[in-house]
Amino acid sequence: MTAYSPGSQEAAGSVGRPTGSEQHPFVVALVLNWNNVSDTLECVDSVRGSDYPNLAVWVVDNGSQEDPSAVLQERYPGLRVLRNPGNFGYGGGNNVGLRRAIDAGAAYVLLLNNDAVVAPDCVRSLVAAVEADCRIGMATPRVFYYDRPTEIYWDGGVIDWESGDVPHDSRDLPVEAGIVRSEWLNGCSLLVRAATIRDIGLLDERYFLYFEDADWSVRAARRGWTNAVVLQARAWHKVHRSTGGFANPAIRFYYFRNRYLFAAAHRPSRGCLLWKLRYMWKMCGEYVAVCHVRETRQAFLAVVVSVLEGRSGPYEATGIHRRVVLALDALLVLAIKGAATLKRFVRRIGRDGPG
């Protein structure tokens, strides 16, 4: 967990804070960009089209290969761009913006993946719902698929503590007055109360990508905050546009490694050791199941090695950790091929008899 520590207050005018809307809490929308300016422009367009009167939009660039500041500021003069020197991941990148936004006096911060767009009344609906219930610490809109705009991608989620998975599933979640009380909240479009951040801390940067939102949600719930999905608020998400989904071996690594980190951190302690052993056994099984696809099997093996080493953070494509994975992979491939050869030999002996 990353603790929040306030910095020096900045003048509102220097951060693009609207004026004349004091009756509305100040909201900063943070759009996280990484090598994808076209989607970021569309996302910023949608936020700037909001009907909420006290809203600033900032872009946090996570060390893109080309600095997008000139393109963004040409399109939106005065837009604030926070340029990170490297790719800090979802948690690290957003934490840079969260610190600045809270120091600038934001009552709420809206985290937006750059491949999401929001309806004009989305921010207003989210703020109204959270202002109406002081127990709500974080809230999301109902999110639809961008390319299938009437099909729901997210309207609530549960936590399966047996597997550590966090499926999108709202069927049995309580609903009251258009608010779904969710066990966790999806981070593609997430409004967070500044007071909640001060209470529970910033996003956990160990994950780098995936499960930071579930981790944050659990930490908030255990401090007494409510995680809410506001059904009247709407957003649309270009799912896997920026990552490529499970077709990308690194994404498989993050998903399965972080599922372990998440469950290990928050799962009830009873039976935790047995659960960890089962999880490691499952990863070995996943490795065998995809042993014909080199990069994918190495991603699963990297999960096992990272867990055993107690590593967190970004997926490493180079370095000692990577060399350990490659060496183990070569040995295991030989062992699997040897076992298959022995199995065929034994079957042939059994069929033909000795000699």
N, C-alpha and C positions, 0 to 999 in steps of 0.2 A: 504494500500500500504506500502511495506517495502522499505525504502530509502536505496540507496547504499552509503556506506562510505568507502573510500579506506583504506587499512591497510598498513603494512610495505611491501615493495617490497622484493620478495624472489629471490635468485639466480636461473637462468633458469635451471642450471644443477640439482638443488635439487628437481625440479618438473617434471623432465622427458621431458624437452623441446628439440626437435630435433635441431641439429645445421647444419650449412652449407646450409640453405634454406631461407636465409633472404629475397629473392625476393618474397617469398610466405608468406602472413600473418599467424601469429601463431594462431592455432586453438586448443582448449582443448575440447575433447569430454567427457562429464560427463554421466556415466551410473549409474542410481539410482537403488540400490539393496535393497530388503527387503525379507528375508527368501526364496530366490530363486536363489541359486548359479548356478544351471545348465543352466538356461536361460541367466544369466549374462555372463557366460563363452562363450556361443555362440554369444552373442551380442558383447563382447570384441573381439572375434575372427574376426568378420566381420569388425569391425572398424580398427583393426590392419592390415587387408588385404587391406586397402584403398591405392589408388595410390597417395594420396595427401602427399607431402613430409614434411610438417611442422606441424605435428599433434601429440598431446599427448593424451593418454587415461587415465582417472582417473575413479575410482569407488567410489561412495558415498554410504556407507552402512547406512541404516536408522534404526539402532538399531535392527538388526536381532537377533534372539534368540541365534544363534551361530555366533561368529566372523568369517567372511569368509576370513579374510586377509591372513591366512596361505595357504589356497587352491588357492587363486588368485595369490599370489606371487610365489607359487611353479610352477604354470602354466606359469606365466609371471614375471620372475625375474625383480625387480625394479619397478613394477607397483605401482602407488600411490593409496592407499586406504584411504579415509577419513571416519573415523568411528564415527558416531553420537551416543550419549548416549541413544537415544530413537528414536521412530518413529515420525519424524517431518512432515510427509506428503509430498506430491509432492512439494509444494512450499517451505516449510522449509528445506527439504532435499537438493533440488537443490540450494537454496540460499547459503547454506554453500559452495558448490562447486563453484558457480558463484563468490562469493567474492574472494575466493582463486585464481581462474583462472584469473580474471581481475587484481588482485594484482601481479600475475606472468607475466603479459604483454600480455595476450591473446587479439588478435584483434577480435576474434569470439569465441563463446562458442556453442557447439552442445549438446543440451539436448537430451538424449536417454532413453526411457523406456527400462528396461532390457529385456523385451519380444519383442524387435524389432531387426531387423538386417538390415544392409545397403549394397548396392551394392558397388563394389570396387571404382567406379567413383563417388559415391554419394557426398562425401565431396567436391571433386574438382569441381563438377558441381554447388553445392550450393554456394561455395565461388566465383566462376567465375561470377555467376549471380549477386550476391550482390556487388561485386567489380565493376561490369559494370554499376551499378545504385546506386548512393550515397543516393537516397531516400529510398531504401529498408532497413528496420531496422531488419526484421525477415523473415526467409524463411524456408519452409519445402520441402522435396521431395514429389513426388507422392507416396502414400503408398498403398501397396497391402495387401490382407489377406495372412498370412503366410501359411495356409493350402489350400488356393486356389490362387496360386501365380500370376495368370493373372487377378484376379478380384479386382477391385479398392475398397479400403476401404476409402481413402481420397485423394481428389485432389482440395479441396476448400470448403468453408462453408459460410453460411449466418447467419444473426441474425434476429430472429422473435421477435420484441420488444413487440408484443401483448401478447405473451406467456412467453417470456424470454428464449425460447429454442434456441439452436445453431445447427441446422441440418447440416449434410454434404450434400452440394448441390452446385455444380459448374455450373449448366446449364446456368444461366444468368449472370455469372461473366465475366468481361472483360478479354480477353486473348490477349497478344501481345508478339511476338517473343518467344513463349514457356514459358511465365510467366503468371500465373493466378493471378489477383489482388483480393485477398480474403478478406472478411470482418473480418475473424478471422482465426487463425492458430492452427492446432492440435499439442499438445505438445509431442506426442510420439516420434517425430524426428524433432527437431526444432533448427535451426541455428540462433543465435542472435548476432547482432553487439554489441561490448562492448560500443561503443558510445551511442547506443540506451539505454542500461541499465543505463548508467550514466545520461541520459536525463529523463527517465521515472521511474527509480527505479527498485527494484527487484520484484520477484513474490509476490503476496499478500497471506500471510500465513493464513489468516482467513478461506480460503476455505478448506484447508487440502487436499482435493482430489476432482478433477473435477472443471472445469470452471476457474482455474487459467490461462490457456492458452488463453481463450476467453477474460478474464479481461485484461491480458497483451496486447493482440492484440488491443483492443479498446483504451487503454491508449496510445499505440504507434500511432495509426491512428490519434487520436485527437491532437497529438503533431506534425503531419505532416509526419510521417513515412509511408511507404508502406508495407503492408503484402503480401508476395509473395509465390506462390507455383511454384517451378521450375519443369516443367514437365519432363525434361531430367533426373533429379535425381530420384533414386528409392530406396525404403525401403519396408520392409515387417513386418507386425505386428501380433503377436499372440493375437488377440483381446480378452479381458477379461480373459486372462490366469492367471493374478496375482490377479484379484479381484473377479472373478466368475460372474460378471455382475449383472443383476437385480435379479438373484436367491439369492443374498446376501442382506438381509434387510438393512445392513449398507450402501450398494451402493445406494439403493433407497433413503435412507436418504440424503446422500451427494448430489445426483443428484438434488433432489427437493429442499432441503434447499439452495444449492448453486445457483440454478437457480433463486431463490428469491433474494439472496444477490447480484448476478450479475446484475439483472434487476433493483433492488432498487438503486444500485450504479451508473448505466450508462443510464438507460432509461430516455428519455426526461421527464422533470418535469410535463408537462401538462398532467393531468389525472392520475398522479401517485398514488394518494390516492385511486381512484376507482379501479385501477389495483391491488393494494395490497389487497383490500377487495375481489375482484374476485379471486385472487390467494388463499387466505385463504379459501374461500368457496370451491374452487376446491379441496384443500387438505382434507377438511371435506368429500367431495364426494368420494375421493379416499379411505379414511378411511372406509366409509360405504361399498364401493364396495369390499374391501378385508377383511371385518370384520370376515370372517370364517378362516383366516390365522393369528394366533396370532402375530408372530414376524413381519410380513409385516405390519399389521395394526398399531402396536406399532411404527414402523419406521415412518409412515406417521404422527402419533400423535406427535412423537418427533420433526418432522419438524414444526408443528404448535406451540408447546411449545417453541422451540428454537427461532422462529421468534418473538413470543410475548415477550420473555425474552431478545431479542436482542443478543442471543448467537451466537458464531462462533467457528471455530476450530473443533477438532475431535468429532466423535460420542461417546457419553458416555454410557457405558454399566452398570455403577454403579454410586453411589453418589446420592445427593439430586435431581438433575435433572431427573435422571432415576426413582427415587421413585415417583416423581410427574407424570411422564408419566404413570407408572404402575397404580397409583391410579385413574387417569383420565380414563385410558383404562377400568378398572374394572367398574367404574360408567357408562361409555358410553355403554359397553356391556350389562349391566343390563337394561339401558334405551332402547336400540335397541330390546332386547328380550321382554321387557315389551310392547313396541309399537307393535311388531309383534303379541303378544298374544292378545292385545286389538283389533287389526285389525281383527284377526280371529273371536273373540267374536262378534264384530259388524256385520261381514258378516253372521255369523250363526244366529244372531237375525234377520237380514234382510231376510234371507232365510226361517227360520222356523216361524217367527213371535213371539210376546211376549208370554211367557208361554209355 
